[in-house]
Amino acid sequence: MPAPAHAAGGVLYRPGPDGAPEVCLVHRPRYDDWSLPKGTVKRGEPALAAAIREVAEETGAQGIPEFGLPEVAYRLPDGRPKTVRFWLMRAATGGPVRDTGEVDKLTWLPVPEAAERLTYPDERPLLDLVAGLPPITSVVALVRHAHAGERKHWSGPDSLRPISAKGQRQAGRVAERLATFRPQRMVAATPLRCSQTLQPLVAATGLPLVVDAAFAEPDEPSELPATLRAARERLAELRAAGRVVVCSQGKVMPPLLAQLTGAADAEPYRTRKGDGWLLTWSGATLLGASRW
């Protein structure tokens, strides 16, 4: 069985002259096609980081990730299966195309015209989905803290248990994934490991980091409902900031995400350390929660 190929890309948009969004398509002379910007995920590279990199290389624009879109799956000419993870991205800055060997020109088109111009029909449903979205007003990147070793090997207060060498690498990847997110607020739960997880991103952005007990695990399981209520209320306040990064803990995030999305089962929202979710709102309506 041939090894599957993995790629990542973006539906990059900007406001058009009439306020309606325009989508960026790229032309690849090798295939003489018009497609969404995308490319191969490098070994060990997070898919979101790959999507941001490929969009920048093929369009010259820095994309702010806002919403996780469905995967596109197809077979390559050699028979291998290929999947492409896409994110909706708002164009922040522009520049020249970097990968001129892959892309020779690009165009910005209203969504209906972009759908018609696309060479591959399997990418059109993504634009249909984007066309049906209401305006995005807030995005929260919810992160689980990085690896901090085992509690039994730490003699001090658990709230002061620091991230490990592995956790430091995971914290670096968090900053890499959110390199173009351009957060306007940064919040961490009270344990030291939550603040340390966001330190590389803090250093990159220069933003202050606010410590907030609303996103910390309670001391007793019976206190979890009150914690979840406080976390939901705090998120409602933070949405006003626009783009926010929140670092929380493993016993809080699954039930919190289940409550936010209206899911009966929290199990699908279990999150590995150093990984996270993009939560996308239009006003008070949660449009979706997409795993990185």
C-alpha positions as CSV (number, residue, x, y, z in Angstrom):
1,M,0.0,0.0,0.0
2,P,1.6,3.3,-1.0
3,A,2.2,5.8,1.8
4,P,-0.5,8.5,1.8
5,A,0.5,12.1,1.0
6,H,-0.4,15.0,3.3
7,A,-0.7,18.6,2.3
8,A,-2.1,21.8,3.8
9,G,-3.4,25.1,2.4
10,G,-5.7,27.9,2.8
11,V,-8.7,29.7,1.5
12,L,-7.1,33.2,1.7
13,Y,-9.6,36.1,1.5
14,R,-9.7,39.9,1.8
15,P,-12.5,42.4,1.7
16,G,-13.3,43.5,-1.9
17,P,-14.1,47.0,-3.0
18,D,-17.8,46.5,-2.2
19,G,-17.0,44.9,1.1
20,A,-17.7,41.3,-0.1
21,P,-14.8,38.9,0.3
22,E,-12.4,38.1,-2.5
23,V,-10.5,34.8,-2.6
24,C,-7.0,34.3,-3.8
25,L,-6.3,31.7,-6.5
26,V,-2.9,30.7,-7.8
27,H,-1.9,29.6,-11.3
28,R,0.7,26.8,-11.5
29,P,2.4,26.7,-14.9
30,R,3.5,23.1,-14.4
31,Y,-0.1,22.0,-14.4
32,D,-1.6,25.0,-16.1
33,D,-4.3,25.1,-13.4
34,W,-6.0,27.5,-11.0
35,S,-6.2,26.2,-7.5
36,L,-6.2,27.2,-3.9
37,P,-2.7,27.8,-2.4
38,K,-1.5,24.5,-0.8
39,G,1.6,22.3,-0.6
40,T,3.2,19.3,1.0
41,V,3.5,19.1,4.8
42,K,7.1,18.6,5.7
43,R,8.2,15.8,8.0
44,G,7.4,16.8,11.6
45,E,5.7,20.0,10.6
46,P,2.3,20.8,12.1
47,A,-0.4,21.0,9.5
48,L,-1.5,24.5,10.4
49,A,2.1,25.7,10.3
50,A,2.4,24.1,6.8
51,A,-0.7,25.8,5.6
52,I,0.5,29.2,6.8
53,R,3.9,28.6,5.2
54,E,2.5,27.4,1.9
55,V,0.0,30.4,1.6
56,A,2.9,32.8,2.3
57,E,5.2,31.1,-0.3
58,E,2.6,30.9,-3.0
59,T,0.8,34.2,-2.5
60,G,3.2,36.5,-0.7
61,A,0.5,37.1,1.9
62,Q,0.6,36.4,5.6
63,G,-2.7,34.6,6.4
64,I,-4.4,34.9,9.8
65,P,-6.1,31.5,10.4
66,E,-9.7,31.8,11.4
67,F,-11.6,28.6,10.7
68,G,-10.9,25.0,10.0
69,L,-12.4,23.7,6.8
70,P,-13.0,20.1,5.7
71,E,-10.3,18.0,4.3
72,V,-10.1,17.4,0.6
73,A,-9.1,13.8,-0.4
74,Y,-8.2,12.4,-3.7
75,R,-5.7,10.0,-5.4
76,L,-2.5,11.1,-7.1
77,P,-1.6,9.8,-10.6
78,D,0.6,7.1,-9.0
79,G,-2.4,5.8,-7.0
80,R,-1.4,7.2,-3.6
81,P,-4.2,8.7,-1.5
82,K,-3.7,12.4,-0.7
83,T,-5.4,14.6,1.9
84,V,-5.2,18.3,2.1
85,R,-6.2,20.2,5.3
86,F,-7.5,23.7,4.6
87,W,-8.1,26.7,6.8
88,L,-9.9,29.9,6.1
89,M,-7.4,32.7,6.4
90,R,-7.7,36.5,6.4
91,A,-4.9,38.2,4.4
92,A,-2.9,40.4,6.7
93,T,0.1,41.6,4.7
94,G,1.0,41.2,1.1
95,G,4.2,40.8,-0.8
96,P,5.7,39.1,-3.9
97,V,5.2,35.4,-4.6
98,R,8.1,33.6,-3.0
99,D,7.8,30.3,-4.8
100,T,8.0,31.5,-8.3
101,G,9.0,28.0,-9.5
102,E,5.5,26.8,-8.5
103,V,3.3,29.8,-9.1
104,D,3.6,32.3,-11.9
105,K,0.5,34.5,-11.2
106,L,-2.4,34.9,-8.8
107,T,-5.8,36.5,-8.9
108,W,-8.3,37.8,-6.3
109,L,-11.9,37.1,-7.2
110,P,-15.4,37.3,-5.6
111,V,-16.2,33.8,-4.2
112,P,-18.7,32.8,-7.0
113,E,-16.2,33.8,-9.7
114,A,-13.4,32.0,-7.8
115,A,-15.4,28.8,-7.7
116,E,-15.9,29.0,-11.5
117,R,-12.2,29.6,-12.1
118,L,-11.0,26.7,-10.0
119,T,-9.7,23.8,-12.1
120,Y,-10.5,21.1,-9.6
121,P,-14.2,20.5,-8.7
122,D,-13.3,18.9,-5.3
123,E,-12.1,22.3,-4.0
124,R,-15.3,24.1,-4.9
125,P,-17.3,22.9,-1.9
126,L,-14.9,24.8,0.3
127,L,-15.8,28.0,-1.4
128,D,-19.5,27.1,-1.1
129,L,-19.0,26.7,2.6
130,V,-17.1,30.0,2.9
131,A,-19.8,31.8,1.0
132,G,-22.4,30.7,3.5
133,L,-20.5,31.8,6.6
134,P,-21.6,34.9,8.5
135,P,-19.0,37.5,9.3
136,I,-16.3,36.2,11.7
137,T,-16.0,38.5,14.7
138,S,-13.8,36.5,17.1
139,V,-11.4,33.6,17.0
140,V,-9.9,32.0,20.2
141,A,-6.9,29.6,20.0
142,L,-7.5,27.3,22.9
143,V,-4.2,25.5,23.8
144,R,-3.5,22.7,26.2
145,H,-0.3,23.3,28.2
146,A,2.9,21.6,27.1
147,H,4.5,18.5,28.7
148,A,5.6,19.1,32.3
149,G,6.9,15.7,33.3
150,E,5.3,13.4,35.9
151,R,3.8,14.8,39.0
152,K,5.3,12.1,41.1
153,H,8.8,13.3,40.2
154,W,8.1,16.8,41.4
155,S,8.4,17.6,45.1
156,G,7.1,21.2,45.1
157,P,3.6,22.6,44.7
158,D,2.0,21.2,41.6
159,S,1.1,24.7,40.4
160,L,4.8,25.4,40.1
161,R,5.7,22.3,38.1
162,P,7.6,23.6,35.1
163,I,7.5,22.3,31.5
164,S,10.1,19.8,30.6
165,A,12.6,19.8,27.7
166,K,9.9,18.1,25.6
167,G,7.4,20.7,26.8
168,Q,9.8,23.5,25.6
169,R,9.8,22.0,22.2
170,Q,6.0,21.8,22.2
171,A,5.8,25.4,23.3
172,G,8.0,26.4,20.3
173,R,5.6,24.5,18.0
174,V,2.6,26.4,19.5
175,A,4.3,29.6,18.6
176,E,5.1,28.3,15.1
177,R,1.5,27.3,14.5
178,L,0.2,30.7,15.7
179,A,3.0,32.6,13.9
180,T,0.5,34.7,11.9
181,F,-2.5,34.5,14.2
182,R,-1.8,38.1,15.5
183,P,-3.4,37.7,18.9
184,Q,-4.8,40.7,20.6
185,R,-5.0,39.1,24.1
186,M,-3.0,36.3,25.7
187,V,-4.4,34.4,28.7
188,A,-3.0,31.5,30.7
189,A,-4.4,29.4,33.5
190,T,-2.7,29.8,36.9
191,P,-0.3,26.8,36.8
192,L,3.2,27.9,35.8
193,R,3.3,25.3,33.0
194,C,0.4,27.2,31.2
195,S,2.3,30.5,31.3
196,Q,5.5,28.8,30.1
197,T,3.7,27.2,27.2
198,L,2.9,30.6,25.8
199,Q,6.2,32.2,26.5
200,P,7.7,31.7,23.0
201,L,4.5,33.3,21.6
202,V,4.7,36.1,24.1
203,A,8.3,36.8,23.1
204,A,7.3,36.9,19.4
205,T,4.3,39.2,19.9
206,G,5.4,41.4,22.8
207,L,1.9,41.1,24.3
208,P,1.4,40.9,28.1
209,L,0.3,37.6,29.4
210,V,-2.7,37.6,31.8
211,V,-3.0,34.8,34.3
212,D,-6.6,33.7,34.9
213,A,-7.9,31.0,37.3
214,A,-11.1,30.6,35.2
215,F,-9.2,28.2,32.9
216,A,-7.4,26.2,35.6
217,E,-8.3,22.7,36.8
218,P,-10.2,22.7,40.1
219,D,-8.8,21.0,43.2
220,E,-11.8,18.8,43.5
221,P,-13.9,17.0,40.8
222,S,-17.1,18.4,42.4
223,E,-15.9,21.9,41.5
224,L,-15.6,21.2,37.8
225,P,-19.1,22.5,36.9
226,A,-18.4,25.8,38.5
227,T,-15.1,26.0,36.7
228,L,-16.7,25.3,33.3
229,R,-19.3,28.0,34.0
230,A,-16.5,30.5,34.9
231,A,-14.6,29.6,31.8
232,R,-17.6,30.0,29.5
233,E,-18.3,33.4,31.0
234,R,-14.7,34.5,30.6
235,L,-14.6,33.4,27.0
236,A,-17.7,35.5,26.4
237,E,-15.8,38.5,27.7
238,L,-12.6,37.8,25.8
239,R,-14.5,37.5,22.5
240,A,-14.7,41.3,22.4
241,A,-10.9,41.4,22.0
242,G,-11.1,39.7,18.5
243,R,-8.2,37.2,18.4
244,V,-7.3,35.6,21.7
245,V,-4.9,32.8,22.8
246,V,-5.9,30.9,25.9
247,C,-3.8,28.1,27.5
248,S,-5.8,25.7,29.7
249,Q,-5.6,22.2,31.1
250,G,-6.5,18.7,30.1
251,K,-9.4,18.2,32.5
252,V,-11.0,21.5,31.6
253,M,-10.8,21.6,27.8
254,P,-12.8,18.5,26.7
255,P,-16.0,19.2,28.8
256,L,-15.6,22.9,28.0
257,L,-15.5,22.3,24.3
258,A,-18.4,19.8,24.5
259,Q,-20.5,22.4,26.3
260,L,-19.6,25.2,23.8
261,T,-20.4,23.0,20.8
262,G,-23.5,21.3,22.3
263,A,-21.9,17.9,22.1
264,A,-23.1,15.1,24.4
265,D,-19.7,13.4,24.5
266,A,-16.5,15.2,25.6
267,E,-14.3,12.3,24.5
268,P,-13.7,13.7,20.9
269,Y,-12.3,16.9,22.4
270,R,-9.5,15.2,24.4
271,T,-6.4,17.1,23.4
272,R,-2.7,16.2,23.5
273,K,-0.3,18.4,25.4
274,G,0.9,21.3,23.3
275,D,-2.1,20.9,20.8
276,G,-5.2,23.0,20.6
277,W,-8.3,24.2,18.8
278,L,-9.5,27.2,16.9
279,L,-12.9,28.4,18.2
280,T,-14.6,30.7,15.7
281,W,-17.5,33.0,16.5
282,S,-19.8,35.3,14.7
283,G,-21.1,37.5,17.4
284,A,-22.4,35.2,20.2
285,T,-22.7,32.2,17.8
286,L,-20.0,29.6,17.8
287,L,-19.4,28.7,14.1
288,G,-17.1,25.8,14.9
289,A,-14.2,24.3,16.8
290,S,-11.4,22.9,14.6
291,R,-8.5,20.9,15.9
292,W,-5.0,22.1,14.8
